[in-house]
Amino acid sequence: MVVRHGDDTAGTVLIKLYQHGIGSTVFERTVDLDGNRAWLRATGPDPVPDFDADAFIQKQVKFDPDLWVVEVESRDGSHLLDDPIV
């Protein structure tokens, strides 16, 4: 679900993966050292409390008001991100 609509042509995208009873992980689009697209676990390697994920997102919105946020709920932590996660 889109929880924050950013700029139609210039907004960065964050994906918030919510796991009920476990927490959330926020993924941010990045590029690797070779210039290939990838996703970064912006909130760290392990899920964080949902409140912390939301606080991270709000902090990012202050720097980038064009930011998009898409929230996905997954019981097992699976996601549909095609690019590598770094």
C-alpha atoms as an extended CHARMM CRD file, in Angstrom:
* protein
*
        86  EXT
         1         1  MET       CA              0.0000000000        0.0000000000        0.0000000000  PROA      1               0.0000000000
         2         2  VAL       CA              1.2760000000        3.4910000000       -0.8020000000  PROA      2               0.0000000000
         3         3  VAL       CA              1.3730000000        5.2850000000        2.5590000000  PROA      3               0.0000000000
         4         4  ARG       CA              3.1100000000        8.4310000000        1.3030000000  PROA      4               0.0000000000
         5         5  HSD       CA              2.7600000000        9.8260000000       -2.2070000000  PROA      5               0.0000000000
         6         6  GLY       CA              5.8660000000       11.7000000000       -3.3020000000  PROA      6               0.0000000000
         7         7  ASP       CA              6.6390000000       13.6420000000       -6.4450000000  PROA      7               0.0000000000
         8         8  ASP       CA              5.3690000000       11.8470000000       -9.5700000000  PROA      8               0.0000000000
         9         9  THR       CA              8.6640000000       12.2550000000      -11.4320000000  PROA      9               0.0000000000
        10        10  ALA       CA             11.4430000000       12.7790000000       -8.9100000000  PROA      10              0.0000000000
        11        11  GLY       CA             10.6770000000       11.0780000000       -5.6080000000  PROA      11              0.0000000000
        12        12  THR       CA             12.8980000000        8.5020000000       -3.9600000000  PROA      12              0.0000000000
        13        13  VAL       CA             11.1660000000        5.2660000000       -2.8950000000  PROA      13              0.0000000000
        14        14  LEU       CA             11.3230000000        3.5890000000        0.5090000000  PROA      14              0.0000000000
        15        15  ILE       CA              9.7960000000        0.1510000000        1.0570000000  PROA      15              0.0000000000
        16        16  LYS       CA              8.6570000000       -0.6150000000        4.6050000000  PROA      16              0.0000000000
        17        17  LEU       CA              8.3560000000       -4.3700000000        5.1410000000  PROA      17              0.0000000000
        18        18  TYR       CA              6.1760000000       -5.0370000000        8.2020000000  PROA      18              0.0000000000
        19        19  GLN       CA              6.2010000000       -8.4570000000        9.9130000000  PROA      19              0.0000000000
        20        20  HSD       CA              3.4630000000       -8.7930000000       12.5380000000  PROA      20              0.0000000000
        21        21  GLY       CA              4.9480000000       -9.5320000000       15.9370000000  PROA      21              0.0000000000
        22        22  ILE       CA              8.5290000000       -9.1260000000       14.6880000000  PROA      22              0.0000000000
        23        23  GLY       CA              8.9490000000       -5.5530000000       13.4780000000  PROA      23              0.0000000000
        24        24  SER       CA              9.7670000000       -3.6790000000       10.3010000000  PROA      24              0.0000000000
        25        25  THR       CA             12.6270000000       -3.2560000000        7.8710000000  PROA      25              0.0000000000
        26        26  VAL       CA             12.9360000000       -0.1770000000        5.6770000000  PROA      26              0.0000000000
        27        27  PHE       CA             14.5840000000       -0.6670000000        2.3010000000  PROA      27              0.0000000000
        28        28  GLU       CA             16.0290000000        2.2500000000        0.3480000000  PROA      28              0.0000000000
        29        29  ARG       CA             16.9770000000        2.2720000000       -3.3180000000  PROA      29              0.0000000000
        30        30  THR       CA             20.7330000000        2.5680000000       -3.8920000000  PROA      30              0.0000000000
        31        31  VAL       CA             23.4370000000        1.5950000000       -6.3650000000  PROA      31              0.0000000000
        32        32  ASP       CA             26.3310000000       -0.7530000000       -5.6700000000  PROA      32              0.0000000000
        33        33  LEU       CA             30.0020000000       -0.0080000000       -6.3320000000  PROA      33              0.0000000000
        34        34  ASP       CA             29.6010000000       -1.1430000000       -9.9540000000  PROA      34              0.0000000000
        35        35  GLY       CA             26.6620000000        1.2070000000      -10.5530000000  PROA      35              0.0000000000
        36        36  ASN       CA             24.0080000000       -1.5380000000      -10.4510000000  PROA      36              0.0000000000
        37        37  ARG       CA             20.6600000000       -0.9160000000       -8.7690000000  PROA      37              0.0000000000
        38        38  ALA       CA             20.2050000000       -2.4910000000       -5.3510000000  PROA      38              0.0000000000
        39        39  TRP       CA             18.2450000000       -2.1090000000       -2.1200000000  PROA      39              0.0000000000
        40        40  LEU       CA             19.8110000000       -1.0930000000        1.1780000000  PROA      40              0.0000000000
        41        41  ARG       CA             18.4870000000       -2.2670000000        4.5500000000  PROA      41              0.0000000000
        42        42  ALA       CA             18.2550000000        1.3090000000        5.7710000000  PROA      42              0.0000000000
        43        43  THR       CA             17.2050000000        0.3790000000        9.3160000000  PROA      43              0.0000000000
        44        44  GLY       CA             19.9060000000       -2.2670000000        9.7380000000  PROA      44              0.0000000000
        45        45  PRO       CA             20.2330000000       -6.0130000000        9.2150000000  PROA      45              0.0000000000
        46        46  ASP       CA             17.3980000000       -7.0260000000       11.5480000000  PROA      46              0.0000000000
        47        47  PRO       CA             13.7960000000       -5.8340000000       11.8460000000  PROA      47              0.0000000000
        48        48  VAL       CA             13.2790000000       -2.9190000000       14.2220000000  PROA      48              0.0000000000
        49        49  PRO       CA             10.1870000000       -1.9570000000       16.2230000000  PROA      49              0.0000000000
        50        50  ASP       CA              7.5440000000       -0.4480000000       13.9550000000  PROA      50              0.0000000000
        51        51  PHE       CA              7.8070000000        2.8670000000       15.8280000000  PROA      51              0.0000000000
        52        52  ASP       CA             11.5400000000        3.0690000000       15.0020000000  PROA      52              0.0000000000
        53        53  ALA       CA             10.8930000000        2.3390000000       11.3260000000  PROA      53              0.0000000000
        54        54  ASP       CA              8.2820000000        5.1100000000       11.1940000000  PROA      54              0.0000000000
        55        55  ALA       CA             10.6660000000        7.5220000000       12.9530000000  PROA      55              0.0000000000
        56        56  PHE       CA             13.3620000000        6.7120000000       10.3810000000  PROA      56              0.0000000000
        57        57  ILE       CA             10.9100000000        7.3940000000        7.5550000000  PROA      57              0.0000000000
        58        58  GLN       CA              9.8260000000       10.7160000000        9.0570000000  PROA      58              0.0000000000
        59        59  LYS       CA             13.4570000000       11.7680000000        9.3770000000  PROA      59              0.0000000000
        60        60  GLN       CA             13.9960000000       10.9710000000        5.6940000000  PROA      60              0.0000000000
        61        61  VAL       CA             10.9000000000       12.9750000000        4.7090000000  PROA      61              0.0000000000
        62        62  LYS       CA             12.4790000000       16.0600000000        6.3090000000  PROA      62              0.0000000000
        63        63  PHE       CA             15.4380000000       15.6960000000        3.9200000000  PROA      63              0.0000000000
        64        64  ASP       CA             13.3920000000       14.6570000000        0.8780000000  PROA      64              0.0000000000
        65        65  PRO       CA              9.8010000000       15.9730000000        0.7620000000  PROA      65              0.0000000000
        66        66  ASP       CA              9.3230000000       14.1870000000       -2.5970000000  PROA      66              0.0000000000
        67        67  LEU       CA              9.7750000000       10.7930000000       -0.9170000000  PROA      67              0.0000000000
        68        68  TRP       CA              7.4400000000        7.8770000000       -1.6530000000  PROA      68              0.0000000000
        69        69  VAL       CA              6.7470000000        5.2170000000        0.9980000000  PROA      69              0.0000000000
        70        70  VAL       CA              5.2560000000        1.8410000000        0.1480000000  PROA      70              0.0000000000
        71        71  GLU       CA              4.3450000000       -0.4930000000        3.0150000000  PROA      71              0.0000000000
        72        72  VAL       CA              4.1810000000       -4.2500000000        2.5300000000  PROA      72              0.0000000000
        73        73  GLU       CA              2.9550000000       -6.6770000000        5.1650000000  PROA      73              0.0000000000
        74        74  SER       CA              4.5020000000      -10.1420000000        5.1620000000  PROA      74              0.0000000000
        75        75  ARG       CA              4.1420000000      -12.8880000000        7.7420000000  PROA      75              0.0000000000
        76        76  ASP       CA              7.4150000000      -14.5960000000        6.7930000000  PROA      76              0.0000000000
        77        77  GLY       CA              9.4810000000      -11.5760000000        5.7160000000  PROA      77              0.0000000000
        78        78  SER       CA              9.2820000000      -12.3700000000        2.0390000000  PROA      78              0.0000000000
        79        79  HSD       CA              9.2270000000       -9.4720000000       -0.3910000000  PROA      79              0.0000000000
        80        80  LEU       CA              9.0710000000       -8.9360000000       -4.1270000000  PROA      80              0.0000000000
        81        81  LEU       CA             12.2210000000       -6.8380000000       -4.4870000000  PROA      81              0.0000000000
        82        82  ASP       CA             13.9830000000       -7.9890000000       -7.6490000000  PROA      82              0.0000000000
        83        83  ASP       CA             17.2790000000       -6.1660000000       -7.2150000000  PROA      83              0.0000000000
        84        84  PRO       CA             19.9120000000       -7.4090000000       -4.7430000000  PROA      84              0.0000000000
        85        85  ILE       CA             19.7650000000       -6.3560000000       -1.0990000000  PROA      85              0.0000000000
        86        86  VAL       CA             23.0000000000       -4.9510000000        0.2670000000  PROA      86              0.0000000000
